[in-house]
């Protein structure tokens, strides 16, 4: 039921009753299917989309480009494992292009992030170089618009 | 001082303002209102269709079109209707492109009826039929459809309203506001009467593509002996989410379409040119868009019907359009009271059934042309409203 996953990825707070209406399936079947997805690791968890910019002192986020030397046997996986083991690291992606790993790092201040990059990330064996980009504004995340000006109102008028 | 009321046409004075308006206006003045009152798609026109309109503008195609509409568009309409509903119309003389389905309804009435003629109008139904009949000089004869028949029009109801003066039957299915549809067997009974009693049928099929479930929409024009006495009205607004483009069409016998074309030519000249280019693209490459929007509406339909039933509201399953028409009689409130109190206490706007005819009393129209999240929030508020009253 790919549609079930699509619905949940847009809104994890849909109840199983609502999902059973939407998908025209018995609620029990929906529950079992979700349990199966959780079991198999297809559903990895349920989180909330937060606009951190609106939260005072919520810290900063940076995108770090990492160029690394892949290992003979394990390729990029081993170095990715080391990178992701840091608590400061939010997400890690292997990239095809001018660099290898895209790493999102969160910290309280710019200095804190900068120091993490220079002292921890750069210090890893396989890392050849890093480039740090601080995020200034989040326009869209997780498919949701975060920009106030972009918020779309229902402009439909009633004509009759 | 000029006494304008003495100058106005008597017929227009008789026409009442639309009852849908009122709640929308109230809702507009309040904050934090969740509306389920709007009767148009929340989808935007699919991008490739918009692009075709834009391209025509970039190429400077900004002139009038032929009165009947571009040949290519009429050919596409004819092909589409024949493929979808199995009736062939000659694009050269049996198709007219209009400014929305509404213009076609107006033209049809003004070309067919005169003083003294009676027009059968099933209600609850869209608000335009009665006023346009009055303005065409004829007499509207209202047929009240029943919730126990799931608001289908029955043979008995038609027969008991026919007189020697009956000229035209308006057939508004799939129905706004009830979501009712007429199945083939229902239509066959109506067709039999129309033929026996020599009555014309104006079939408003604007919601044809929004028919849910396994049984597809059937046009009454496809039944034996009916093409020659049916005027089909449809358009692009609902199926392709193109309301603002203002484009509809009519299909019917040459003589009637010719007469309508004459009136259209003098009153309107031609339908919007940009919209026609967009509509050609819609008919050529837009069927997948219809399907995906229909599937999305269908999900919301089940969510909202399921939601109302869970609240123990009587709600028959609508198989067409994008409205549900739950019965609110259990609350002891009139439709108008229900809607007023709902918007005042919970800030949810729905439309009283009475806006669509007196027989809509005891019902409200709820549109599901909204996102799932929006419907979820509105249902939660309605549920708490029902608990409190």
Interface residues (C-beta under 8 A of the other chain):
Chain A: X7 X10 X11 X14 X17 X18 X20 X21 X22 X23 X24 X154 X156 X157 X158 X160
Chain B: X18 X20 X21 X24 X35 X37 X38 X39 X40 X42 X127 X128 X299 X300 X302 X303 X305 X306 X307 X310 X372 X373 X376
